[in-house]
């Protein structure tokens, strides 16, 4: 599920539909105003990917947001730490590969 920069209001609309997803692109780069508990429970992803720049000035992803994923046992990949993420599937199995090309820790 590719979420772009949606926040809590759009997430609430999604919770009213059947929007289960194996992979979730974390909304709004992991800001505090996104990834509500109800949204995460409704989507119920196996893995989530945060798109955030290394040492970004906004301090994203936010710690509270990361905790919501952790509390639900959702695996998390971060472009600021893991680099680019490639997702491949044959319709049954998922293969995720990270590509750290510079920066990160």
Buried (B, 14 or more C-beta within 10 A) or exposed (E): BEBEEBBBEBBBEBBEEEBEBEBBBBBBBBBBBBBBEEBBEBBBBEBBBBBBEBEEEEEBBBEEBBEBBEEEEBEBBBBBBBBEBEBEEEEEEEEBEBEEEEEBE
